[in-house]
Amino acid sequence: MTLRSVAFILALLNVGAAGCASEPPPGVSQVMSRPDCKQIDKGARMINYDELAKLRGASLIEMEAPQEVPDPLRLVAISLGKQASLGNHVVVRAVTSASASELIITVDLDEPAWDRLREQASANPCLVLGFDDPGIERVHIQSSDGPLGSIDFRSAPQ
């Protein structure tokens, strides 16, 4: 997969994304925010581009990627689990630095305004963040309910 095709895929995936409550710092970008993701449990975990497509209910076209070109972003999928209605989004509320190489990201559920019509169906909102700063080695994801997971990029497969 060429860098151009990866950029195109990311542009397509970002089309329906909702805005963050807090802007991520340099080196961190919001790749996707959806009110109902497929195949993800509550928590935070590192994913690849094929898993990103599956969260959208799609799949990547089978092609052989050059081995010398690494993925441009390290992707982390975040879910707060099943919710009672559609229209909710996971948003970043705060980003703090635990150290020069470690971030703490606080996320929360952004629900539609009280006067908006809500479809009463079970949904699984998720957020995917991309990390392109090689100086970020470890990320802790938490919500108001507690920790969702920690990602150590140093131990992740390249």
C-alpha positions as CSV (number, residue, x, y, z in Angstrom):
1,M,0.0,0.0,0.0
2,T,1.5,3.3,-1.0
3,L,1.5,6.4,1.2
4,R,-0.8,8.1,-1.3
5,S,-3.4,5.3,-1.0
6,V,-3.2,5.4,2.8
7,A,-3.7,9.1,2.8
8,F,-6.8,8.6,0.5
9,I,-8.2,6.0,2.8
10,L,-7.7,8.3,5.8
11,A,-9.4,11.1,4.0
12,L,-12.4,8.9,3.2
13,L,-12.7,7.6,6.7
14,N,-12.6,11.1,8.2
15,V,-15.6,12.4,6.1
16,G,-18.2,11.8,8.8
17,A,-16.1,12.5,11.8
18,A,-17.4,14.6,14.7
19,G,-15.2,17.4,16.2
20,C,-13.3,16.9,19.4
21,A,-14.2,18.8,22.6
22,S,-10.5,19.4,23.0
23,E,-7.9,19.7,20.2
24,P,-5.4,16.9,20.3
25,P,-1.7,18.0,20.7
26,P,0.7,18.0,17.7
27,G,1.5,14.5,16.7
28,V,-2.0,13.2,17.6
29,S,-5.0,13.4,15.2
30,Q,-8.5,12.3,15.2
31,V,-8.9,9.7,12.5
32,M,-12.5,8.7,13.0
33,S,-15.4,9.2,15.3
34,R,-18.6,7.2,14.7
35,P,-21.8,6.8,16.7
36,D,-21.9,3.0,16.0
37,C,-18.7,1.0,15.4
38,K,-18.6,-2.6,14.5
39,Q,-16.6,-5.3,16.3
40,I,-15.1,-3.4,19.2
41,D,-15.4,-3.9,22.9
42,K,-15.2,-1.3,25.7
43,G,-11.6,-0.1,26.2
44,A,-8.6,1.2,24.2
45,R,-6.4,-0.9,22.0
46,M,-4.0,-0.5,19.1
47,I,-5.4,-1.3,15.7
48,N,-4.2,-1.5,12.1
49,Y,-5.7,-0.1,8.9
50,D,-7.7,-3.3,8.1
51,E,-9.3,-3.2,11.6
52,L,-10.0,0.5,11.1
53,A,-12.0,-0.4,7.9
54,K,-13.9,-3.1,9.8
55,L,-14.9,-0.6,12.5
56,R,-16.7,1.3,9.7
57,G,-18.3,-2.0,8.5
58,A,-16.1,-2.2,5.4
59,S,-12.9,-3.9,4.4
60,L,-9.7,-2.9,2.6
61,I,-9.1,-4.1,-0.9
62,E,-6.6,-7.0,-0.8
63,M,-3.2,-5.7,-2.0
64,E,0.4,-6.3,-1.1
65,A,1.9,-3.5,0.8
66,P,5.6,-2.8,0.4
67,Q,7.4,-4.1,3.5
68,E,9.8,-1.1,3.7
69,V,7.0,1.5,4.1
70,P,5.6,1.5,7.7
71,D,2.1,2.6,8.5
72,P,2.2,6.4,8.7
73,L,0.1,6.5,11.9
74,R,-0.1,4.3,14.9
75,L,-3.9,3.9,15.4
76,V,-5.7,3.5,18.8
77,A,-9.4,2.6,18.9
78,I,-11.3,3.8,21.9
79,S,-14.8,2.6,22.9
80,L,-16.9,3.4,26.0
81,G,-19.0,0.3,25.3
82,K,-22.7,-0.2,24.4
83,Q,-24.9,2.9,24.8
84,A,-28.7,3.1,25.0
85,S,-29.2,5.4,22.0
86,L,-27.7,6.3,18.7
87,G,-26.2,9.8,18.1
88,N,-23.6,9.6,20.9
89,H,-19.9,10.2,20.1
90,V,-16.7,9.6,22.0
91,V,-14.8,12.8,22.3
92,V,-11.4,13.9,23.7
93,R,-12.0,16.1,26.8
94,A,-8.4,16.6,27.9
95,V,-4.8,15.6,27.0
96,T,-2.1,16.0,29.6
97,S,1.6,15.0,29.5
98,A,2.7,12.6,32.1
99,S,6.3,13.0,30.8
100,A,8.0,14.0,27.5
101,S,7.1,10.6,26.0
102,E,3.8,9.7,27.8
103,L,0.3,11.1,27.3
104,I,-2.9,10.8,29.4
105,I,-6.0,11.2,27.2
106,T,-9.4,11.7,28.9
107,V,-12.4,10.9,26.8
108,D,-16.1,11.2,27.4
109,L,-19.4,10.5,25.8
110,D,-20.9,13.5,23.9
111,E,-24.6,13.0,23.8
112,P,-27.1,14.8,21.5
113,A,-28.8,17.8,23.1
114,W,-31.8,17.0,25.3
115,D,-34.2,18.6,22.7
116,R,-33.0,16.5,19.8
117,L,-34.7,13.4,18.6
118,R,-32.9,10.3,19.8
119,E,-33.3,6.9,18.2
120,Q,-33.7,4.3,20.9
121,A,-31.4,1.6,19.7
122,S,-28.3,0.1,21.2
123,A,-25.1,1.6,19.7
124,N,-21.4,1.3,20.3
125,P,-19.7,4.8,19.6
126,C,-16.0,4.8,19.1
127,L,-13.1,7.2,18.4
128,V,-9.9,6.4,16.6
129,L,-6.8,8.5,17.2
130,G,-3.7,8.5,15.1
131,F,-0.2,9.1,16.5
132,D,2.6,10.1,14.2
133,D,5.0,11.6,16.7
134,P,7.7,9.0,17.3
135,G,8.5,10.7,20.6
136,I,5.1,9.5,22.0
137,E,6.0,6.1,23.5
138,R,3.1,5.4,25.9
139,V,-0.5,6.5,26.0
140,H,-3.0,6.1,28.9
141,I,-6.7,6.4,27.9
142,Q,-9.3,7.1,30.7
143,S,-12.9,8.2,31.0
144,S,-14.8,9.6,34.0
145,D,-15.6,6.0,34.8
146,G,-12.0,5.0,35.1
147,P,-9.1,3.7,33.0
148,L,-9.9,2.2,29.5
149,G,-6.4,1.0,28.7
150,S,-2.7,1.8,28.2
151,I,-0.8,1.5,24.9
152,D,3.0,1.0,24.9
153,F,4.1,1.8,21.3
154,R,7.6,0.5,22.0
155,S,6.3,-3.1,22.4
156,A,3.8,-2.9,19.5
157,P,4.6,-4.8,16.3
158,Q,6.2,-2.7,13.6
